Amino acid sequence: MDPSNWCVPLSTGCRSLLPHLAWTGYWFLDDANDSTKKKWTPPADLVAFIDNAHAIGKRVVYIGFGSIVVSDPDAMTRCVIDAIIQSGVHAILSKGWSDRLSTKKGNHPEGDNAALSPPPLPSQIYSIQSVPHDWLFPRIDAAC
């Protein structure tokens, strides 16, 4: 294993407890600014969303869930929408894998919110499947 691909301080204790796992640590995508590689082109409506929000004095935040899988993605989405509206920001929402493996999908809904359909997104939220962070983060005000 290449030691540049794992972080000793973060993995030392766990590595001895779980020796059957390959500890790789942090991995980084290729540099989007490398002129020898195909560059990612942002959707025009994403660029317009960011520019318009800043033009009207709104902060733009990115909320991304990456590979997190949640048991009730619709309830989580409603909670995130409420927080965005209450905070008065504009947000770029990347739900990542949060819709995968949901226990709330299918013919057997469970829980208090199971009967509700996925909430529509208000105009101050831009939904995207994925976006290179090295392109996005310099253009926004916060990320979580």
N, C-alpha and C positions, 0 to 999 in steps of 0.2 A: 504494500500500500504506500502510495506517495504521501509522505508526511505533510506536504503543503496542503493537502485536501482535508485534513482533520485538525481539530483544535484540542490539544492535549489538556488544557485546564478544564474544558467542558466535558471531556469524555473519560478522563482517567479513572474516576471512581466507578462509573457505570461499566466500563470495559471489562473490569475484573468480575463484575456480577453477571454479565451477559456475554460470555466469550463467544457464543455462537453467532453473534451479530457482527456485521462488517461496519465499523465506525468510520464514516466518511466525512463528517462535519459539514462545513459550508461549501457549496458549489456555486460558481458564478457563470452566468451566460457570457457568450462572447461579447466584446465591446461593440455596441451599436454604432459607434462613431468610426470604427475601423473601415476605411475606404475600400479594402479588399473584399469585404463581406457584403452580402446583400443587406441593404438597410431596411429597417422596419419603417413603414409609412403609416402615420396615424390616420384614422378616419377623419375626414374633413369636419364631420359634425362634432367629434371630440375636441378638435382644435377650436371650433366655434364656441362650444360649450364653455371651455376654459376662458377664452378671450372675452366672451360676453359676461361671464360672471365677474371677472376682474374689472371690466368696464363699468359695471354698476356697483362696484365697491364691495363685492362679496368675496369672502375667503373660499378657496376650493380645497377640499380635503379628499384624500383617497382612503377608502375603506376596503381592504382586501382580506379575504379569508383563506387564500391559498389552498392547501390540502386538508384543511379542517373539515371534518364531516360532522354535521349537527343532526340531532334526532328530529328536530322540527324546523326545517329551513323557512317555512312560511311565517312562523311565529318570530323567528330571529329576524327575518326581513321586516316584519311590521315594527319590531322594536327599533331596528336601525333607522327606518323611515321616520318614526316618531322623534328619535334623537336628532336627526338631521333637521327636521322641520323646527323643532324647539330651539335648536342652536342658531338657526338663521344662516347657515352656511350652504354652499352648493357642494355636492359630493359626487365623486366617481366611485361607483360601487362594483366591486368584482367579487361575486359570490364564490368563485373558485369551485371547489368540490362540494360545497355545502348542500347541493341538491342531490348528491349521490348517496346511495345507501340509506335514504331516509326511511325511518320506520313509520312515518306518517303518510306515505304515499300508497296508492292502491285502493282496494275495495274495503279495507278494514281500518278506517281512521281511528285514532286514539287521541285523548287529551281534549282540553277545553277549546282549543282553537282549530281542531281538525276539520270541522265542517266549513270553515272559511276558505275561500279561494285565495290564491296568492294575491297579495295586494298590488294594485297598479302603482307605478312609480310616478311621483309628482315631477314637475318640470325641472326642479332644482337637483334632481338626481339623474346622473348619466350611468347607465348600466353597461358594463363591458365584460367580455369573457376573460381576456387577459391583456396586459399592456406591459411593455418593458419599463421597469422601474427607473432605469437610468435615463430614459427619455422623459418619463412623466414627472418624476420628483422635482427636477429643477423648475418646472412650470407651475407647481402648486404650492399651497401654503402649509399643508400638514399631511401626514400619512399615518395610518394605524391599521 
